[in-house]
Amino acid sequence: MLPYLFGARHLAAVAIAAGAVGLALLGTGAVVGILSGASPWKRALRQLLIGFGAAGVTYLLGMLFGAAGL
């Protein structure tokens, strides 16, 4: 929502939001890696893939059931 509130529109807003979410996912994954004693890079990438994978599945299900898209 923040990109829209600051005036970004359409695909630019989606790209800004995806970038911000990607950074947040990488950060939380790295912290989990540090706290668990595992490689922060591996955990960060794992978290990024899981997060964007879940977003992709949600988008596809929305398309399947006819939810409004971009």
CNS distance restraints for C-alpha pairs under 8 A (distance, minus, plus):
assign (resid   1 and name CA) (resid   5 and name CA) 6.33 0.50 0.50
assign (resid   1 and name CA) (resid  17 and name CA) 7.83 0.50 0.50
assign (resid   2 and name CA) (resid   6 and name CA) 6.24 0.50 0.50
assign (resid   2 and name CA) (resid  17 and name CA) 7.72 0.50 0.50
assign (resid   3 and name CA) (resid   7 and name CA) 6.41 0.50 0.50
assign (resid   3 and name CA) (resid   8 and name CA) 5.22 0.50 0.50
assign (resid   3 and name CA) (resid   9 and name CA) 7.60 0.50 0.50
assign (resid   3 and name CA) (resid  13 and name CA) 5.14 0.50 0.50
assign (resid   3 and name CA) (resid  14 and name CA) 7.89 0.50 0.50
assign (resid   3 and name CA) (resid  16 and name CA) 6.57 0.50 0.50
assign (resid   3 and name CA) (resid  17 and name CA) 6.58 0.50 0.50
assign (resid   4 and name CA) (resid   8 and name CA) 5.04 0.50 0.50
assign (resid   4 and name CA) (resid   9 and name CA) 6.11 0.50 0.50
assign (resid   4 and name CA) (resid  13 and name CA) 6.21 0.50 0.50
assign (resid   8 and name CA) (resid  12 and name CA) 6.09 0.50 0.50
assign (resid   8 and name CA) (resid  13 and name CA) 4.99 0.50 0.50
assign (resid   9 and name CA) (resid  13 and name CA) 5.13 0.50 0.50
assign (resid  10 and name CA) (resid  14 and name CA) 6.56 0.50 0.50
assign (resid  10 and name CA) (resid  70 and name CA) 7.33 0.50 0.50
assign (resid  11 and name CA) (resid  15 and name CA) 6.08 0.50 0.50
assign (resid  12 and name CA) (resid  16 and name CA) 6.18 0.50 0.50
assign (resid  13 and name CA) (resid  17 and name CA) 6.09 0.50 0.50
assign (resid  14 and name CA) (resid  18 and name CA) 6.00 0.50 0.50
assign (resid  15 and name CA) (resid  19 and name CA) 6.08 0.50 0.50
assign (resid  16 and name CA) (resid  20 and name CA) 6.23 0.50 0.50
assign (resid  17 and name CA) (resid  21 and name CA) 6.07 0.50 0.50
assign (resid  18 and name CA) (resid  22 and name CA) 5.90 0.50 0.50
assign (resid  19 and name CA) (resid  23 and name CA) 6.25 0.50 0.50
assign (resid  20 and name CA) (resid  24 and name CA) 6.30 0.50 0.50
assign (resid  21 and name CA) (resid  25 and name CA) 6.09 0.50 0.50
assign (resid  22 and name CA) (resid  26 and name CA) 6.12 0.50 0.50
assign (resid  22 and name CA) (resid  48 and name CA) 6.28 0.50 0.50
assign (resid  22 and name CA) (resid  52 and name CA) 7.88 0.50 0.50
assign (resid  23 and name CA) (resid  27 and name CA) 6.08 0.50 0.50
assign (resid  24 and name CA) (resid  28 and name CA) 6.18 0.50 0.50
assign (resid  25 and name CA) (resid  29 and name CA) 6.05 0.50 0.50
assign (resid  25 and name CA) (resid  44 and name CA) 6.94 0.50 0.50
assign (resid  25 and name CA) (resid  47 and name CA) 5.85 0.50 0.50
assign (resid  25 and name CA) (resid  48 and name CA) 5.29 0.50 0.50
assign (resid  25 and name CA) (resid  51 and name CA) 6.96 0.50 0.50
assign (resid  26 and name CA) (resid  30 and name CA) 6.09 0.50 0.50
assign (resid  26 and name CA) (resid  44 and name CA) 4.46 0.50 0.50
assign (resid  26 and name CA) (resid  45 and name CA) 6.45 0.50 0.50
assign (resid  26 and name CA) (resid  47 and name CA) 6.48 0.50 0.50
assign (resid  26 and name CA) (resid  48 and name CA) 5.78 0.50 0.50
assign (resid  27 and name CA) (resid  31 and name CA) 6.26 0.50 0.50
assign (resid  27 and name CA) (resid  44 and name CA) 6.63 0.50 0.50
assign (resid  28 and name CA) (resid  32 and name CA) 6.24 0.50 0.50
assign (resid  28 and name CA) (resid  44 and name CA) 7.00 0.50 0.50
assign (resid  28 and name CA) (resid  47 and name CA) 7.61 0.50 0.50
assign (resid  29 and name CA) (resid  33 and name CA) 6.22 0.50 0.50
assign (resid  29 and name CA) (resid  40 and name CA) 6.89 0.50 0.50
assign (resid  29 and name CA) (resid  41 and name CA) 7.99 0.50 0.50
assign (resid  29 and name CA) (resid  43 and name CA) 4.94 0.50 0.50
assign (resid  29 and name CA) (resid  44 and name CA) 3.87 0.50 0.50
assign (resid  29 and name CA) (resid  45 and name CA) 7.22 0.50 0.50
assign (resid  29 and name CA) (resid  46 and name CA) 7.21 0.50 0.50
assign (resid  29 and name CA) (resid  47 and name CA) 5.21 0.50 0.50
assign (resid  29 and name CA) (resid  48 and name CA) 7.57 0.50 0.50
assign (resid  30 and name CA) (resid  34 and name CA) 6.21 0.50 0.50
assign (resid  30 and name CA) (resid  39 and name CA) 7.85 0.50 0.50
assign (resid  30 and name CA) (resid  40 and name CA) 4.23 0.50 0.50
assign (resid  30 and name CA) (resid  41 and name CA) 6.21 0.50 0.50
assign (resid  30 and name CA) (resid  42 and name CA) 7.94 0.50 0.50
assign (resid  30 and name CA) (resid  43 and name CA) 5.76 0.50 0.50
assign (resid  30 and name CA) (resid  44 and name CA) 4.66 0.50 0.50
assign (resid  31 and name CA) (resid  35 and name CA) 6.11 0.50 0.50
assign (resid  31 and name CA) (resid  40 and name CA) 6.84 0.50 0.50
assign (resid  32 and name CA) (resid  36 and name CA) 5.98 0.50 0.50
assign (resid  32 and name CA) (resid  40 and name CA) 7.27 0.50 0.50
assign (resid  32 and name CA) (resid  43 and name CA) 6.96 0.50 0.50
assign (resid  33 and name CA) (resid  37 and name CA) 5.91 0.50 0.50
assign (resid  33 and name CA) (resid  38 and name CA) 4.74 0.50 0.50
assign (resid  33 and name CA) (resid  39 and name CA) 5.48 0.50 0.50
assign (resid  33 and name CA) (resid  40 and name CA) 4.27 0.50 0.50
assign (resid  33 and name CA) (resid  41 and name CA) 7.63 0.50 0.50
assign (resid  33 and name CA) (resid  42 and name CA) 7.67 0.50 0.50
assign (resid  33 and name CA) (resid  43 and name CA) 5.35 0.50 0.50
assign (resid  33 and name CA) (resid  44 and name CA) 7.40 0.50 0.50
assign (resid  34 and name CA) (resid  38 and name CA) 6.22 0.50 0.50
assign (resid  34 and name CA) (resid  39 and name CA) 6.93 0.50 0.50
assign (resid  34 and name CA) (resid  40 and name CA) 5.63 0.50 0.50
assign (resid  38 and name CA) (resid  42 and name CA) 7.88 0.50 0.50
assign (resid  38 and name CA) (resid  43 and name CA) 7.39 0.50 0.50
assign (resid  39 and name CA) (resid  43 and name CA) 6.34 0.50 0.50
assign (resid  40 and name CA) (resid  44 and name CA) 5.90 0.50 0.50
assign (resid  41 and name CA) (resid  45 and name CA) 6.17 0.50 0.50
assign (resid  42 and name CA) (resid  46 and name CA) 6.05 0.50 0.50
assign (resid  43 and name CA) (resid  47 and name CA) 6.07 0.50 0.50
assign (resid  44 and name CA) (resid  48 and name CA) 6.20 0.50 0.50
assign (resid  45 and name CA) (resid  49 and name CA) 6.15 0.50 0.50
assign (resid  46 and name CA) (resid  50 and name CA) 6.17 0.50 0.50
assign (resid  47 and name CA) (resid  51 and name CA) 6.01 0.50 0.50
assign (resid  48 and name CA) (resid  52 and name CA) 6.07 0.50 0.50
assign (resid  49 and name CA) (resid  53 and name CA) 5.68 0.50 0.50
assign (resid  50 and name CA) (resid  54 and name CA) 6.05 0.50 0.50
assign (resid  51 and name CA) (resid  55 and name CA) 6.32 0.50 0.50
assign (resid  52 and name CA) (resid  56 and name CA) 6.09 0.50 0.50
assign (resid  53 and name CA) (resid  57 and name CA) 6.23 0.50 0.50
assign (resid  54 and name CA) (resid  58 and name CA) 6.14 0.50 0.50
assign (resid  55 and name CA) (resid  59 and name CA) 6.15 0.50 0.50
assign (resid  56 and name CA) (resid  60 and name CA) 6.18 0.50 0.50
assign (resid  57 and name CA) (resid  61 and name CA) 6.12 0.50 0.50
assign (resid  58 and name CA) (resid  62 and name CA) 6.16 0.50 0.50
assign (resid  59 and name CA) (resid  63 and name CA) 6.31 0.50 0.50
assign (resid  60 and name CA) (resid  64 and name CA) 6.12 0.50 0.50
assign (resid  61 and name CA) (resid  65 and name CA) 6.17 0.50 0.50
assign (resid  62 and name CA) (resid  66 and name CA) 5.97 0.50 0.50
assign (resid  62 and name CA) (resid  67 and name CA) 4.87 0.50 0.50
assign (resid  62 and name CA) (resid  68 and name CA) 7.56 0.50 0.50
assign (resid  62 and name CA) (resid  69 and name CA) 7.85 0.50 0.50
assign (resid  63 and name CA) (resid  67 and name CA) 5.86 0.50 0.50
assign (resid  63 and name CA) (resid  68 and name CA) 7.73 0.50 0.50
assign (resid  63 and name CA) (resid  69 and name CA) 7.41 0.50 0.50
